[in-house]
């Protein structure tokens, strides 16, 4: 015990901790953090009004998924914006000028923006982007209902990946898309002609003041090099609505479109949800697999630095490597014997030529020799 150097032992332990911690920084993203939230439309909300199933589906796609908990300006536009998608679902906090500026530049440079909103703060974004349409102030209702006029059945239309193989889907107390829809925008779904905007909010159509019409609820529009998709009800993505008639197909199509082959990174807006859980202030990166090339590079660099600054450790490591090489070579040559070392038994050679000779006598003669 007296021969050991405490300083040397502490130094070796410190190197080991740094070495392991460096790898852990890249291995940690392998798992999805189980943060929970009570905010509506939050990917951390596992309840009826949460979008945890959406987060899991995006995570399982193998893409890089980044929930954003900070103003968009802190993210900054990147050269790969055309390979990135941004999902804004049920925003309840207004968009600042810097948020709008980021989204405008993001879409203009090739990014895909998906905005799902009803009576939240989506209009503050549409207004700042100077788009001609808005989300209605009053809920959309429909006479063709089974239990509640606010449960609205909508029909898909248009030749789009998002509406393929969809007949109808179900919205829950949605808004409608109203205003001037530009000619380059493609309406992908509408309510029935028996629907109306319920300005009195009594679930009863008033002949005076409430007009029946078919209203757009889903559209897509080119914006610069990118595009903007707008849906007038975010409840399609909540855990309790996914399996309603037609919603599973619409949900799958939208997720498939947002994770298509050219998309490598997906942002999910959590910044514009009301904070219920203080854990939401942290930015969390969800990755399907660790970055193995970067992990290997960091470990190689750390190993080289440790061996350079610690001569004894370097000598010991080289000794270990030399010993391992010797063991490998020994295993590879195990059982091999040079031809010159293979001995010939003269007695047996004689017996092959003269099988009638006495073997024991021959061995005594050979032994005397």
C-alpha positions as CSV (number, residue, x, y, z in Angstrom):
1,X,0.0,0.0,0.0
2,X,2.8,2.4,0.8
3,X,4.3,2.2,-2.7
4,X,1.2,3.6,-4.4
5,X,1.1,7.2,-5.4
6,X,-2.3,8.8,-4.4
7,X,-1.7,11.7,-6.9
8,X,-1.2,9.2,-9.7
9,X,-4.3,7.2,-8.8
10,X,-6.5,10.4,-8.6
11,X,-5.2,11.4,-12.0
12,X,-6.0,8.1,-13.6
13,X,-9.5,8.1,-12.1
14,X,-10.0,11.7,-13.4
15,X,-9.0,10.6,-16.9
16,X,-11.4,7.6,-16.8
17,X,-14.3,9.8,-15.7
18,X,-13.7,12.3,-18.5
19,X,-13.3,9.5,-21.0
20,X,-16.6,7.8,-20.1
21,X,-18.5,11.1,-19.8
22,X,-17.5,12.2,-23.3
23,X,-19.1,9.0,-24.7
24,X,-22.1,9.3,-22.5
25,X,-22.9,12.8,-24.0
26,X,-23.5,11.1,-27.3
27,X,-25.1,7.9,-26.0
28,X,-27.7,9.7,-23.9
29,X,-29.9,10.8,-26.8
30,X,-30.5,7.1,-27.6
31,X,-33.6,7.2,-25.3
32,X,-36.6,9.5,-25.3
33,X,-36.9,11.5,-22.1
34,X,-40.2,10.9,-20.3
35,X,-41.0,14.5,-19.4
36,X,-44.7,15.0,-18.7
37,X,-46.9,18.1,-19.2
38,X,-50.5,19.1,-18.8
39,X,-50.5,21.6,-21.7
40,X,-53.0,21.0,-24.4
41,X,-51.3,19.8,-27.7
42,X,-47.9,19.2,-26.0
43,X,-45.8,16.3,-27.0
44,X,-45.1,15.7,-23.3
45,X,-48.9,15.4,-22.5
46,X,-49.8,11.7,-22.3
47,X,-53.5,12.5,-21.6
48,X,-56.5,12.9,-23.9
49,X,-55.6,16.3,-25.2
50,X,-51.9,15.6,-25.5
51,X,-49.8,14.8,-28.6
52,X,-47.5,12.2,-27.1
53,X,-48.5,9.6,-29.8
54,X,-47.5,12.1,-32.5
55,X,-44.1,12.5,-30.8
56,X,-43.5,8.8,-30.7
57,X,-44.5,8.4,-34.3
58,X,-42.1,11.1,-35.4
59,X,-39.4,9.6,-33.2
60,X,-39.9,6.2,-34.7
61,X,-39.5,7.6,-38.2
62,X,-35.7,7.8,-37.6
63,X,-35.6,11.6,-38.2
64,X,-34.0,14.1,-35.9
65,X,-36.8,15.5,-33.7
66,X,-36.3,18.8,-31.8
67,X,-39.0,20.2,-29.5
68,X,-38.5,24.0,-29.4
69,X,-38.9,25.7,-26.0
70,X,-37.2,29.0,-26.9
71,X,-38.1,31.8,-29.4
72,X,-37.6,30.7,-32.9
73,X,-34.9,33.4,-33.4
74,X,-32.6,31.5,-31.1
75,X,-32.7,28.5,-33.5
76,X,-31.5,30.5,-36.5
77,X,-31.9,29.5,-40.1
78,X,-29.6,26.9,-41.5
79,X,-28.5,26.1,-45.1
80,X,-30.4,22.8,-44.8
81,X,-33.8,24.5,-44.3
82,X,-35.2,22.7,-47.3
83,X,-34.6,19.4,-45.5
84,X,-36.4,20.6,-42.4
85,X,-40.1,20.6,-41.3
86,X,-41.7,22.8,-38.6
87,X,-44.9,21.6,-36.9
88,X,-47.0,24.3,-34.9
89,X,-49.9,22.6,-33.3
90,X,-52.5,24.5,-31.2
91,X,-50.5,27.6,-30.3
92,X,-51.9,29.5,-27.3
93,X,-49.2,32.2,-27.1
94,X,-48.9,35.0,-29.7
95,X,-46.1,35.0,-32.2
96,X,-43.5,37.7,-31.8
97,X,-42.0,39.7,-34.7
98,X,-38.8,37.6,-34.5
99,X,-40.8,34.4,-34.6
100,X,-42.6,35.5,-37.7
101,X,-39.4,36.6,-39.3
102,X,-37.8,33.2,-38.7
103,X,-40.8,31.3,-40.1
104,X,-40.9,33.6,-43.2
105,X,-37.2,33.0,-43.9
106,X,-37.5,29.4,-43.0
107,X,-40.3,28.7,-45.5
108,X,-38.9,31.0,-48.2
109,X,-35.6,29.0,-48.1
110,X,-37.4,25.7,-48.7
111,X,-38.7,24.7,-45.3
112,X,-42.1,23.0,-44.7
113,X,-44.4,24.7,-42.1
114,X,-47.5,22.9,-40.8
115,X,-49.9,25.1,-38.7
116,X,-52.8,23.4,-37.0
117,X,-55.0,25.9,-35.1
118,X,-58.6,26.7,-34.2
119,X,-59.2,29.6,-31.7
120,X,-55.6,30.0,-30.5
121,X,-52.9,32.4,-31.7
122,X,-52.5,31.1,-35.3
123,X,-54.1,34.2,-36.8
124,X,-51.2,36.3,-35.3
125,X,-48.9,34.3,-37.5
126,X,-51.1,34.3,-40.6
127,X,-51.6,38.0,-40.3
128,X,-47.9,38.8,-39.9
129,X,-47.1,36.6,-42.9
130,X,-49.6,38.8,-44.8
131,X,-51.6,35.8,-46.0
132,X,-55.1,36.6,-47.1
133,X,-56.9,33.9,-45.1
134,X,-57.5,33.5,-41.4
135,X,-59.0,31.1,-38.9
136,X,-62.6,31.9,-38.1
137,X,-63.5,33.5,-34.8
138,X,-66.6,31.3,-34.5
139,X,-66.8,27.5,-34.3
140,X,-67.8,25.5,-37.4
141,X,-71.0,23.5,-36.9
142,X,-72.8,21.0,-39.2
143,X,-76.4,19.9,-39.4
144,X,-75.2,16.4,-40.5
145,X,-74.3,15.4,-37.1
146,X,-75.0,12.3,-34.9
147,X,-74.6,13.6,-31.4
148,X,-73.2,17.1,-31.6
149,X,-73.2,19.7,-34.4
150,X,-69.6,20.7,-33.4
151,X,-68.4,17.2,-34.4
152,X,-67.9,18.0,-38.1
153,X,-67.3,15.5,-40.9
154,X,-65.1,16.9,-43.6
155,X,-64.4,15.7,-47.1
156,X,-61.0,15.4,-48.6
157,X,-60.3,16.6,-52.1
158,X,-57.5,17.6,-54.4
159,X,-54.7,15.5,-55.8
160,X,-52.3,15.6,-52.8
161,X,-50.2,13.2,-50.9
162,X,-51.9,14.4,-47.7
163,X,-55.4,13.5,-48.9
164,X,-54.7,10.2,-50.7
165,X,-57.1,7.4,-50.0
166,X,-59.2,9.6,-47.6
167,X,-62.9,10.0,-48.0
168,X,-64.0,11.9,-44.9
169,X,-62.4,12.7,-41.5
170,X,-63.8,14.1,-38.2
171,X,-63.0,17.4,-36.5
172,X,-64.0,18.4,-33.0
173,X,-65.3,22.0,-32.6
174,X,-63.1,23.3,-35.4
175,X,-62.7,26.7,-36.9
176,X,-63.0,27.3,-40.6
177,X,-60.5,28.9,-43.0
178,X,-62.0,32.2,-44.1
179,X,-61.0,35.2,-46.1
180,X,-59.2,35.5,-49.4
181,X,-57.5,32.3,-50.5
182,X,-54.9,33.0,-53.2
183,X,-55.1,31.3,-56.5
184,X,-51.8,29.3,-55.9
185,X,-53.2,27.8,-52.7
186,X,-54.7,24.3,-53.0
187,X,-57.8,23.5,-50.8
188,X,-57.4,19.9,-49.7
189,X,-60.6,19.5,-47.6
190,X,-63.9,21.2,-46.9
191,X,-66.9,20.9,-44.6
192,X,-70.3,19.9,-46.1
193,X,-72.7,22.4,-47.6
194,X,-74.9,21.9,-44.4
195,X,-72.2,23.5,-42.2
196,X,-72.2,27.1,-40.8
197,X,-70.2,29.4,-38.5
198,X,-72.0,29.4,-35.2
199,X,-71.7,33.0,-34.2
200,X,-74.3,32.6,-31.5
201,X,-72.5,29.5,-30.2
202,X,-75.8,27.9,-29.4
203,X,-75.3,24.9,-31.7
204,X,-78.5,25.9,-33.6
205,X,-78.4,27.4,-37.1
206,X,-80.0,30.8,-37.2
207,X,-81.6,31.6,-40.5
208,X,-80.7,35.3,-40.0
209,X,-77.1,36.1,-39.6
210,X,-75.7,32.6,-40.0
211,X,-75.1,31.4,-43.6
212,X,-74.8,27.7,-44.5
213,X,-71.9,27.0,-46.8
214,X,-69.0,24.6,-47.5
215,X,-65.9,26.0,-45.7
216,X,-62.2,25.1,-46.3
217,X,-60.5,23.4,-43.4
218,X,-57.2,22.2,-44.9
219,X,-55.0,23.9,-47.5
220,X,-51.5,24.1,-48.7
221,X,-49.7,27.0,-50.3
222,X,-46.3,27.5,-51.8
223,X,-44.2,30.2,-49.9
224,X,-40.9,31.0,-51.6
225,X,-39.0,27.8,-52.1
226,X,-41.0,26.1,-49.4
227,X,-44.6,25.6,-48.4
228,X,-47.2,26.3,-45.7
229,X,-49.9,23.8,-44.7
230,X,-52.9,25.0,-42.7
231,X,-55.4,22.9,-40.8
232,X,-58.3,24.6,-38.9
233,X,-58.4,22.0,-36.0
234,X,-55.3,20.8,-34.1
235,X,-57.4,18.1,-32.3
236,X,-56.7,15.7,-35.2
237,X,-53.3,15.1,-33.5
238,X,-54.4,14.6,-29.9
239,X,-54.3,11.2,-28.3
240,X,-58.1,11.0,-27.9
241,X,-59.0,11.9,-31.5
242,X,-56.6,10.0,-33.7
243,X,-58.8,6.9,-34.0
244,X,-62.0,8.7,-34.9
245,X,-63.5,7.9,-38.4
246,X,-61.0,9.0,-41.1
247,X,-58.6,10.7,-38.7
248,X,-56.1,7.8,-38.6
249,X,-55.7,8.0,-42.4
250,X,-55.3,11.8,-42.3
251,X,-52.9,11.6,-39.4
252,X,-50.8,8.9,-41.1
253,X,-50.7,10.9,-44.4
254,X,-49.6,14.1,-42.6
255,X,-46.9,12.3,-40.6
256,X,-45.7,10.5,-43.7
257,X,-45.5,13.8,-45.5
258,X,-43.6,15.6,-42.7
259,X,-41.1,12.7,-42.5
260,X,-40.7,12.1,-46.3
261,X,-37.3,11.0,-47.6
262,X,-35.9,14.5,-48.2
263,X,-36.8,15.6,-44.6
264,X,-34.0,15.0,-42.1
265,X,-34.9,17.2,-39.2
266,X,-38.3,18.1,-37.6
267,X,-39.0,21.0,-35.2
268,X,-42.0,20.8,-32.9
269,X,-43.2,24.1,-31.5
270,X,-43.5,23.9,-27.7
271,X,-42.7,27.5,-27.1
272,X,-46.2,28.7,-28.0
273,X,-48.0,26.4,-25.5
274,X,-48.9,27.6,-22.1
275,X,-46.4,26.3,-19.6
276,X,-47.9,24.0,-17.1
277,X,-44.9,21.9,-16.2
278,X,-41.7,23.8,-15.3
279,X,-39.7,21.0,-16.9
280,X,-40.8,22.3,-20.3
281,X,-38.3,25.2,-20.2
282,X,-35.6,22.7,-21.2
283,X,-34.8,22.1,-24.9
284,X,-34.8,18.3,-25.5
285,X,-33.3,16.6,-28.5
286,X,-34.9,13.3,-29.5
287,X,-32.6,11.1,-31.7
288,X,-33.3,7.6,-32.8
289,X,-29.7,6.5,-32.7
290,X,-26.4,8.0,-31.3
291,X,-24.1,9.8,-33.6
292,X,-21.5,6.9,-33.8
293,X,-19.0,8.6,-36.2
294,X,-18.8,11.7,-33.9
295,X,-18.6,9.5,-30.8
296,X,-15.7,7.5,-32.3
297,X,-13.9,10.7,-33.3
298,X,-14.2,12.2,-29.8
299,X,-13.0,9.1,-28.1
300,X,-10.0,8.8,-30.5
301,X,-9.1,12.4,-29.8
302,X,-9.4,12.0,-26.0
303,X,-7.4,8.8,-26.1
304,X,-4.6,10.5,-28.1
305,X,-4.6,13.5,-25.7
306,X,-4.5,11.4,-22.6
307,X,-1.6,9.3,-24.0
308,X,0.3,12.4,-25.0
309,X,0.1,14.2,-21.6
310,X,0.6,11.0,-19.5
311,X,3.9,9.2,-20.4
312,X,3.5,6.3,-18.0
313,X,0.0,5.6,-19.2
314,X,1.3,5.8,-22.8
315,X,4.0,3.3,-22.0
316,X,1.6,1.0,-20.3
317,X,-0.9,1.2,-23.1
318,X,1.7,0.4,-25.7
319,X,2.8,-2.6,-23.6
320,X,-0.8,-3.8,-23.5
321,X,-1.2,-3.3,-27.3
322,X,2.1,-5.2,-27.9
323,X,0.9,-8.1,-25.6
324,X,-2.5,-8.2,-27.4
325,X,-0.7,-8.5,-30.8
326,X,1.5,-11.3,-29.5
327,X,-1.6,-13.2,-28.2
328,X,-3.4,-12.8,-31.5
329,X,-0.4,-14.0,-33.5
330,X,0.0,-17.0,-31.1
331,X,-3.7,-17.9,-31.6
332,X,-3.4,-17.6,-35.4
333,X,-0.4,-20.0,-35.4
334,X,-1.7,-22.4,-32.8
335,X,-1.2,-26.0,-33.9
336,X,0.9,-25.1,-36.9
337,X,4.3,-26.9,-37.1
338,X,7.0,-26.4,-39.7
339,X,7.5,-29.3,-42.1
340,X,11.1,-29.8,-41.0
341,X,9.9,-30.4,-37.4
342,X,7.7,-33.4,-38.4
343,X,9.7,-36.5,-37.4
344,X,9.6,-39.9,-39.3
345,X,9.6,-43.1,-37.3
346,X,12.2,-45.4,-39.0
347,X,10.7,-48.6,-37.4
348,X,7.3,-47.9,-38.9
349,X,8.9,-47.2,-42.3
350,X,10.7,-50.6,-42.2
351,X,7.5,-52.4,-41.1
352,X,5.7,-50.9,-44.1
353,X,8.4,-52.5,-46.4
354,X,8.8,-55.8,-44.4
355,X,5.6,-56.5,-42.6
356,X,6.9,-60.0,-41.6
357,X,9.8,-58.6,-39.5
358,X,9.8,-58.5,-35.7
359,X,8.7,-55.0,-34.6
360,X,10.0,-55.3,-31.0
361,X,13.4,-56.4,-32.2
362,X,13.6,-53.4,-34.6
363,X,12.8,-51.1,-31.7
364,X,15.5,-52.6,-29.5
365,X,18.0,-52.1,-32.3
366,X,16.9,-48.5,-32.9
367,X,17.1,-47.8,-29.2
368,X,20.7,-49.1,-29.0
369,X,21.6,-46.9,-31.9
